[in-house]
């Protein structure tokens, strides 16, 4: 089976092809111009998707030595994401499905991330614990099978990736914040400043608004009247913030490992590219004698390979979508295919 995947939920346009369970193309076009605006501009993002999605499809087919008529299944991200951006990829995929008379599967973007570890040679083993960390979502999940997912925890306010972006802006680093905070943290002392870790009544939930505010208050208290912050202090603040942000994630994962019997741990999402978080999850897995699967960097961010893979697993499970599927901007109540212990 030749599976086509299309991803356009935010500021990356991506087209991928999985041919007989082998990834033959995963092309990603990043919209770097958003950095000039300090964040993603939805209308500009939609226009960029429109311009590049067809050329990317042509390149993916050529790289895979396939014709468009060879595609057997068409998949695309239906949400969550920016509504205009989603419409581009989703409508394009529906048009292909209609014109080729080939089946179409709408894929939840976060479910794509959840199962992105299956793109690796060493794959997660069910049941597994999944930590999804991105700019818009922070989720701790118990994955029993491809269609049985239990949400253990989520963020009650800011997502971890969002906190990285906002702290980066406070320090004058700009957007995107994750890579910039990490680069500064590598030159800083993570024990220089003690930033708080939220401990919530619901033991698996996360909160990052307090940590973000603590950084702001530290700046206001120590650097009044526009006083310039030294580069070393920025590095120390970055390292201390990153430590608190990562420790909060590790803490909840460790709690879950004590209460749920899993065979492996998978760290996924854009923030999974963070080196400190990757090391922390790897050490946690080793301490608990669990297999750890962290996708390669190209599969951490938004990519169509994970959409194609997730679409095929849904298709194999007997799930079918018609062309009336609409895009959805937020997570929503019907987020998972199925949930249960």
Long-range contacts (C-beta under 8 A, 24 or more apart in sequence): 1-72, 1-73, 1-312, 2-64, 2-66, 2-70, 2-71, 2-72, 2-73, 3-71, 3-72, 3-73, 3-74, 3-75, 3-308, 3-309, 3-311, 3-312, 4-57, 4-60, 4-71, 4-73, 4-74, 4-75, 4-93, 4-96, 4-308, 5-75, 5-76, 5-107, 5-304, 5-305, 5-306, 5-307, 5-308, 5-309, 5-311, 6-53, 6-57, 6-74, 6-75, 6-76, 6-77, 6-89, 6-90, 6-92, 6-93, 6-304, 6-307, 7-76, 7-77, 7-89, 7-109, 7-112, 7-302, 7-303, 7-304, 7-306, 7-307, 8-49, 8-53, 8-76, 8-77, 8-81, 8-85, 8-86, 8-88, 8-89, 8-90, 9-77, 9-79, 9-80, 9-81, 9-82, 9-85, 9-86, 9-89, 9-109, 9-302, 10-40, 10-45, 10-81, 10-82, 10-85, 10-135, 10-302, 11-40, 11-45, 11-48, 11-85, 11-302, 12-301, 12-302, 12-303, 13-48, 13-49, 13-52, 13-53, 13-56, 13-89, 14-56, 14-302, 14-303, 14-304, 14-305, 14-307, 15-53, 15-56, 15-57, 15-59, 15-60, 15-304, 16-60, 16-303, 16-304, 16-305, 16-307, 16-308, 17-60, 17-61, 17-63, 17-64, 17-66, 17-71, 17-308, 18-305, 18-308, 18-309, 18-312, 19-64, 19-66, 23-119, 23-305, 23-308, 24-63, 24-64, 24-65, 24-66, 25-59, 25-60, 25-61, 25-63, 25-64, 26-298, 26-299, 26-303, 26-304, 26-305, 27-56, 27-59, 27-60, 27-63, 27-304, 28-298, 28-301, 28-302, 28-303, 28-304, 29-56, 34-175, 35-174, 35-175, 35-176, 37-175, 38-169, 38-174, 38-175, 39-165, 39-175, 40-82, 42-82, 42-83, 42-84, 42-85, 43-84, 45-82, 45-84, 45-85, 46-82, 46-84, 46-85, 46-87, 46-88, 49-85, 49-88, 49-89, 50-88, 53-88, 53-89, 53-92, 54-92, 68-96, 68-100, 69-100, 71-96, 71-100, 71-102, 72-102, 72-103, 73-102, 73-103, 73-104, 73-105, 73-311, 73-312, 73-315, 74-100, 74-102, 74-103, 74-104, 74-105, 75-104, 75-105, 75-106, 75-107, 75-307, 75-308, 75-310, 75-311, 75-312, 76-104, 76-106, 76-107, 76-307, 76-311, 77-106, 77-107, 77-108, 77-109, 77-112, 77-307, 78-106, 78-107, 78-108, 78-109, 78-325, 78-326, 78-327, 78-328, 79-108, 79-109, 79-327, 79-328, 79-329, 79-330, 79-332, 80-108, 80-109, 80-110, 80-136, 80-137, 80-328, 80-329, 80-330, 80-331, 80-332, 81-109, 81-327, 81-329, 82-329, 83-327, 83-329, 86-327, 86-328, 86-329, 87-327, 90-325, 90-327, 94-323, 94-325, 97-323, 98-323, 103-315, 103-320, 104-321, 104-322, 104-323, 104-325, 105-311, 105-312, 105-314, 105-315, 105-319, 105-320, 105-321, 106-321, 106-325, 107-307, 107-310, 107-311, 107-314, 108-310, 108-335, 108-336, 109-302, 109-307, 110-134, 110-137, 110-139, 110-331, 110-335, 111-149, 111-310, 111-336, 111-337, 112-306, 112-307, 112-309, 112-310, 113-268, 113-269, 113-306, 114-141, 114-143, 114-149, 114-266, 114-268, 114-310, 115-146, 115-306, 115-309, 115-310, 115-313, 116-268, 116-295, 116-299, 116-300, 116-303, 116-305, 116-306, 116-309, 117-266, 117-268, 117-293, 117-294, 117-295, 118-309, 118-313, 119-295, 119-296, 119-299, 119-305, 119-306, 119-309, 120-293, 120-295, 120-296, 120-299, 122-291, 122-293, 123-293, 124-263, 124-264, 124-266, 124-291, 124-293, 125-263, 125-264, 125-291, 126-263, 127-260, 127-261, 127-262, 127-263, 128-262, 128-263, 128-264, 128-265, 128-266, 128-293, 129-253, 129-256, 129-257, 129-260, 129-262, 129-264, 129-265, 129-266, 130-265, 130-266, 130-267, 130-268, 131-249, 131-253, 131-265, 131-266, 131-267, 131-268, 131-269, 131-272, 131-281, 132-268, 132-269, 133-159, 133-160, 133-161, 133-249, 133-267, 133-268, 133-269, 133-270, 133-271, 133-272, 133-277, 134-159, 134-160, 134-161, 134-269, 134-270, 134-271, 135-159, 135-161, 135-162, 135-164, 135-165, 135-176, 135-178, 135-270, 135-271, 136-161, 136-162, 137-269, 137-331, 138-206, 138-208, 138-249, 140-204, 140-206, 140-252, 140-253, 140-256, 142-256, 142-260, 142-262, 142-341, 143-266, 144-340, 144-341, 146-313, 146-314, 146-316, 146-317, 146-337, 147-314, 147-317, 147-337, 147-338, 148-337, 148-338, 148-339, 148-340, 149-336, 149-337, 149-338, 149-339, 150-339, 150-340, 150-341, 151-335, 151-336, 151-339, 152-204, 152-256, 152-260, 153-202, 153-203, 153-204, 153-205, 153-206, 153-252, 153-256, 154-205, 154-206, 155-205, 155-206, 155-207, 155-208, 156-200, 156-205, 156-206, 156-207, 157-207, 157-208, 157-209, 158-207, 158-208, 158-209, 158-212, 159-208, 160-206, 160-208, 160-245, 160-248, 160-249, 160-271, 161-269, 161-270, 161-271, 162-208, 163-208, 163-209, 163-211, 163-212, 163-245, 164-242, 164-245, 164-271, 166-212, 167-212, 167-215, 167-237, 167-238, 167-241, 170-215, 170-216, 170-219, 171-229, 171-234, 171-237, 171-238, 172-229, 172-234, 173-234, 178-270, 178-271, 178-273, 178-274, 179-273, 181-238, 181-241, 181-242, 182-238, 182-242, 182-274, 182-275, 182-276, 184-234, 184-235, 184-238, 184-239, 185-235, 185-238, 185-239, 185-241, 185-242, 185-276, 186-239, 187-232, 187-235, 187-239, 188-232, 188-234, 188-235, 188-236, 188-237, 188-238, 188-239, 188-240, 189-235, 189-236, 189-239, 189-240, 190-239, 190-240, 190-242, 190-243, 191-240, 191-243, 192-236, 192-237, 192-239, 192-240, 193-218, 193-236, 193-237, 193-240, 193-241, 194-240, 195-240, 195-241, 195-243, 195-244, 196-244, 197-244, 197-247, 197-248, 197-251, 198-248, 203-252, 203-255, 204-252, 204-255, 204-256, 205-252, 206-248, 206-249, 206-252, 208-245, 208-248, 211-241, 211-244, 211-245, 211-248, 215-241, 242-274, 242-276, 243-276, 246-274, 246-276, 246-277, 246-280, 247-280, 249-277, 249-280, 249-281, 250-280, 250-281, 250-284, 253-281, 253-284, 254-284, 254-288, 257-284, 257-288, 257-290, 262-290, 263-290, 263-291, 264-290, 264-291, 264-292, 264-293, 265-290, 265-291, 265-292, 265-293, 266-292, 266-293, 266-294, 267-292, 267-293, 267-294, 268-294, 268-295, 268-300, 269-300, 270-300, 270-301, 270-302, 271-300, 272-300, 273-297, 273-300, 273-301
